[in-house]
C-alpha cells in the first residue's frame, strides 16, 4: 500500500478517536514509558508537541522536569528541526504549521540528547515509522548519534505489520503503545 494511502487511513482513524479514549490511552503509553530504565537514566530528552490527536507527551515532560532532566522540544528552522531547551510547558507557542514550539531559548546539541520521543502517523513491527511526509524527523535523526534511543509513541491501531520504506527513512529503537512495547536492534 502506498505511503499516502496508509497516512490518510491512519489520520482518519486517529481523528475518529474520542477525547476520553485518547486521554486514557495516552496516559497509559506515557506511564509505560516512564517506567523504562532508559527514561530513568536519560539526562536529556527530546519530546514533541502533539498535533492531530497524537499521543500526548505532557506527563513525560512534567516528570522529566521534576526529576531535573533537560527537556528539549523541536522548532522548525527552514527544512530542519532544532531542539530547544524548555523549563516549563508554557514556553511552547504556536509556530510552524501551528505546532507548539519554543519561541526562544538554548538550542541543544544533538549529541547531548540521550533519548528522542518521535511522533508518527503509523509504525510497523520492524521499527519503521511513517510521518506526515515532509522528512523533518528523518533528517534530524540521521544527524544524531546512533546510541540515542529513538522511541515512538503510538496507539495500538497505529502499529501495522509492515510499512513501505525509503532510503532516507530512519528506524526506531522502541515503540510504546497502551498494551505493548516493541524493541528493535538498529
Buried (B, 14 or more C-beta within 10 A) or exposed (E): EEBEEBBEBBBEBBEEBEEEEBEEBBBBBBBBBBEBEBBEEBEBBBBBBBEEBBBBBBBBBBBBBEBEBBBBBBBBEEEEBBBBBBEEBEBBEEBEEEBBBBEEBEBBEBEBBBBBBBBBBBBBEEBBBBBBEEBBBBBBBEEBEEEBBBBBBBBEEBBBEEBEBEEEBBBBBBBBBBEEBBEBEE
